[in-house]
Amino acid sequence: MSSLKSTDILVRAMRTPNPNAIKFVVNFPLKTQGHATFTSSEECADWPLFSDMFSLQGVEQIYVFENQLTTTHSEFPDFENLTPQMESIIKTRGAAHDPNFKPAGEKEEKRDLSRLPAPLREVEEVLDRTIRPGLQADGGDIEVLSFEGNTVKISYQGACGGCPSSYMGTLEAIENILRHELKNEKLEVYPV
């Protein structure tokens, strides 16, 4: 737990390319290692900072990464009315929040690319250098599920999940960058 007071907490709400998502950036860590995705208040019942957000109308998913939190909504959220409610939850619950939390099923060890097979490691390194920073800046991320033959299967996370641009322009950009960087024009990327 931190010695942070609710009056010290700063919150910045931002729109994302996904019209159904809002990204919040705060001045304290929300998750010290990895990321977390919640789709119900029951999944995050031990963490009121997140579970209380599901009480707000239309919240379907919460994605947490470092000092960022992205909420995805069932329909286009009323940004002007919803953000003050979210900011209030962050400020009142944030001071008691433990950023070292680990949801059930979270991997214990840090992301270690050296343990991956060489082809998959190359894909991850390219994505880390070229794609992930932009996706994370927009409140999302990408997870590589597999790389077999010429097929890379991915999963979008946070604001990227369900975003119209993820399944068109972003997917095409990922595929083109990987083809160029890995010198494999036959490579195809599929979202799962």
N, C-alpha and C positions, 0 to 999 in steps of 0.2 A: 504494500500500500504506500501511497505517496503522502507527502505533507502539503500537497497542493490544496488551496482553498478554492471554493467555487467562484469567489470574486476574482481570482487570478486566471481563471480559464477564459481563453479567447477562442472564438469559433468563427470560421468563415464558411459560408454556404456558397456553393457554386453550381451553376447548371452544367450538365454534361452533354456530350453529343447524343446520348440516349434521352429522348424527351420524357421518359418515365423514371428517370433517376436524378437524384440530387447528391452531390458530393459535399462532405463537411471536412474541413481541415482544422485541426486543433493544435494548441501549443504544448501538448503533452503526449506521451506515447499511449496509444490505445492497445497496441499489440507489439511486444518487443521482439518476437520471433515468428516468422511466417505470416500467414493470413488466416482469416476465418470467414466462413459464410454461414448465415443462419436464415432459415426459411419459416420459422415459427417461434413464438415466445417460449414454447416448451424446450426447444433446442438450446436456448440461452437463459433458462430460468435462473441459473446461478449467477448471472451477470445482469443486474437491473439496468445498467446503462443501455444494454441492447434490448432486453425483454420489454422494457417500458415503451420502446419505440413501436412495437407491434400493436400497441393500443391505439395508435393514431390511424386514422382512416386511410386504407389503401396500401399500407406498407406490406410488401410481399417478401422482401429479401433485404438482408443487411450484410454488407461485405466490409471487413475490417482489415486494414493493412497499415502498419507503422502508426502514423498520426492522422490517418485518413479513415473516414467511414462513408460508405455510399449506401443510400437507401434506394431500392427499386420499388416502384408502385404499380398497382394494378391498372391504373390509368394515369394520364398526364396529371401530375400533382399541381396543386395550387401553391406555387412557389412562395408567394407573398404571405400566405396564411400559415403554411406548413413549416417553413423554416424557423420562425420564432418558437414554435412548439418543440421542434427538434433541438434547437439551441438551448431551450430551458431544460430539457432532459439531460443533455450533455453537461450543462453547467451544474445541475443539482446532483447528478449521479457520478460525474467524472472525478470528483475529488476523492471518492472512496473506491474507485475502480482499480483493479490490479491488472496491469498490462502484461503480466506473465502468465495469464490464464491459458489453459489448454483444453479445447473442446474434446469430447470423446472421439477417438479415432484419429486425432492429430498425430503425425509422425513426431517422434521424440528428437531425432537428430536434425541438425542443420542441413540445408541443401548442400550436398557435396557432389559437384559435377564430375569429380575425378573417378567416382565409382560407377559412372554410367558407361555403357558401351560407346566406343569412339563415334559412330555415326549420330547417335542420340545426343551425345555431349556437344557435337558440332552444332546441331540444331539449337540446343539450349543456349549455347554461347552466342550464336547469331541473334536469337530472339532477345537475349539479355542486352545486347549491344544496340540493336536497331528498333525493335518493336515494343518491348515491355516498358521502357521509360514513357513512351507516349500513352500507352494504354493505362499505366498507373497514374499518370498525370490527369487522366480523364475519369479516374475512380474505378478502373477495372484492371484486368490482368488476363493472362492466357496460361493454360496448363497444357503441356504436351502429354498426351495419353500414350501414344505409341508412334514408332517410326519403323515400318517394315517395307522392304522393297523400295518403291517410289512413293509410298503413301505415309503422310504425317497426319495423325488424328489429334485434334486439339479440343479443348473445352474453354469457352469464354467464362470469365468470372466478373463479379461486381457489375458495374454499369455496362460492361461489354455484353453480358448475357441478355439477349433479347433486343439489343440495339440494332436498328435497321442497317446502319453503316458497317457493323461487324460482319454481317453476312454478305456484304457486297464489296465495297471499296476496301475495307480493312483486310478481309480475307484474300482478296486479289493482291494487295500489297504484301501480305505475309508470304503468299505463294511466290510472287515475283522476287522478293528479297532472298528467300531460301534457294530458289532456283539459281539465282545469280551467285550468291555466296558459296553454295555447295557445288556449283558447276554441274547442275543436273536439270536439264530442261524438261525432263519427264516427271519431275516431282509434282505431286498433287497434295493439297492440304484440304482436309475435311473436318468441319466442326461436328462434334457429337453432342 
